């Protein structure tokens, strides 16, 4: 089976087997590993039965990482911008 990967910013959906997609985040490796401090793809612990569900998780994570503190209107505006940027990056990634 060919492994399909879709990279959007610091997130990647990878088709890991016929029934599952997994989301990865590009971030600093932590812990006691010899690779501690390196930036690489880190698998998140959940699996998704469809690409759509994996992309929704990636979008939600992208929102969370850019969520400002403040009032509700500021949060809604930040969500709209984050979603717009995510969709632009997704369209670019899938060509």
C-alpha positions as CSV (number, residue, x, y, z in Angstrom):
1,X,0.0,0.0,0.0
2,X,1.3,3.4,-0.9
3,X,1.5,5.7,2.1
4,X,-0.4,9.0,1.4
5,X,0.7,12.1,3.3
6,X,-0.9,15.5,3.3
7,X,1.1,18.3,5.0
8,X,-0.6,21.5,6.1
9,X,1.7,23.8,8.0
10,X,3.0,22.0,11.1
11,X,0.5,19.1,10.8
12,X,0.5,16.0,8.6
13,X,-2.2,13.4,7.9
14,X,-0.7,10.1,6.9
15,X,-2.6,7.1,5.6
16,X,-0.9,4.4,7.7
17,X,-3.0,1.3,6.7
18,X,-6.1,0.6,4.7
19,X,-8.4,1.6,7.6
20,X,-6.5,4.4,9.4
21,X,-5.2,7.9,9.1
22,X,-2.9,9.3,11.8
23,X,-2.1,13.0,12.5
24,X,1.5,14.1,13.1
25,X,2.7,17.4,14.4
26,X,6.1,19.0,13.6
27,X,7.5,20.0,16.9
28,X,10.5,19.7,19.3
29,X,11.2,16.2,20.6
30,X,11.0,16.2,24.4
31,X,11.9,13.6,27.0
32,X,15.1,11.7,27.5
33,X,15.6,10.5,23.9
34,X,19.0,11.1,22.2
35,X,17.0,13.2,19.8
36,X,15.7,15.6,22.5
37,X,15.5,19.1,21.2
38,X,15.4,18.1,17.5
39,X,12.4,19.3,15.4
40,X,10.6,16.4,13.7
41,X,7.2,14.8,13.0
42,X,5.7,13.4,16.2
43,X,2.7,11.1,15.9
44,X,-0.4,12.0,17.9
45,X,-2.0,9.1,19.7
46,X,-5.3,8.9,17.8
47,X,-6.3,7.2,14.6
48,X,-9.0,8.3,12.2
49,X,-11.1,6.2,9.9
50,X,-11.2,8.8,7.2
51,X,-9.2,11.6,5.7
52,X,-11.9,14.0,6.5
53,X,-11.8,13.3,10.3
54,X,-8.0,13.6,10.3
55,X,-8.2,17.0,8.5
56,X,-10.8,18.2,11.0
57,X,-8.5,17.3,13.8
58,X,-5.6,19.1,12.1
59,X,-7.8,22.2,11.6
60,X,-8.8,22.1,15.3
61,X,-5.2,21.8,16.4
62,X,-4.2,24.7,14.1
63,X,-6.9,26.8,15.7
64,X,-5.9,25.9,19.3
65,X,-2.2,26.8,18.7
66,X,-3.1,30.3,17.5
67,X,-6.0,31.0,19.9
68,X,-5.4,34.4,21.7
69,X,-6.5,35.2,25.2
70,X,-9.2,37.8,25.3
71,X,-12.9,38.3,24.7
72,X,-15.2,36.2,22.6
73,X,-15.1,38.5,19.6
74,X,-11.3,38.3,19.5
75,X,-11.5,34.5,19.7
76,X,-14.1,34.2,16.9
77,X,-12.0,36.5,14.7
78,X,-8.9,34.4,15.4
79,X,-10.8,31.2,14.5
80,X,-12.0,32.7,11.2
81,X,-8.4,33.7,10.3
82,X,-7.0,30.3,11.4
83,X,-9.6,28.5,9.3
84,X,-9.0,30.6,6.3
85,X,-5.2,30.1,6.5
86,X,-5.7,26.3,7.0
87,X,-7.8,26.0,3.9
88,X,-5.3,28.0,1.8
89,X,-2.5,25.7,3.0
90,X,-4.6,22.6,2.4
91,X,-5.5,23.6,-1.2
92,X,-1.8,24.3,-1.8
93,X,-0.8,20.9,-0.3
94,X,-3.3,18.9,-2.5
95,X,-2.6,21.0,-5.6
